């Protein structure tokens, strides 16, 4: 079974390869962690620019903290 780094790599590969849509729903999101910041600030916007429909559903408390950054 893979570890955390392998899981993060898998998510990044999936986002890069997406062609039509990406939907992420999570109640655990730490905006101060580098891999999540990269996902939010680089990978998801790049996917949207490619024409991929991007949806991100976060817990309200977590979302406020992420947006505030």
N, C-alpha and C positions, 0 to 999 in steps of 0.2 A: 504494500500500500504506500502511496506517495505521501510526501510531507507537505508542509505549508508552502514552501517555495515552488514545488511542483504544481500545486493547486493554483497559485497565482499565475504561473507561466501558462497553464491551461486556459485560464480566463482571458489572459492577454491574447493568446493565439486565437481563441474563439472570436473575440472582439475584432481583431485584425481581419479575420476571414469572413466575417458576417457580410452578407449581400443584401438581405431584405429587412431584417429587424433584429433588435437586441432588446430584451426585457430582463431587467435585474430588479429583484425584490429582496430586501434584506432589512432586518431590524438591528443588525450589527454593522456599524460603519464608523471607522475612525478616520476623520479627514486629515489628521496629522501624520498618518502613516504613509510613507512614500509610495507604496504600490497603489493605494486608493487614490492618492492625489494624482498620480500618473493616469490612472483610469479615468478620473473625472476631468482632468484638465487637458489631457492629450488624446487618449485613445477613443473615448466616446465622442468628443467633438470631431475628431478625424473621421470616424465612422459616419456621423451625421453629414459631414461634407461630401462623403462618397454617395450619399443618398439613402443611407440605412436609417430606418425608423428606430430611434433610440428612446426607450422608456426606462426610467429609474424610479422605483418606489421605495421610499425610506420612511422610517419611523419619524414622526413629527419633531421630536426632541433632537434626534440625530440630524435631521435635515436642516434645522435651524442652525446648528453648530457648523455644518458643512457650508451652508450658504454664507454665513458670516465671515468666512475666510476669504 
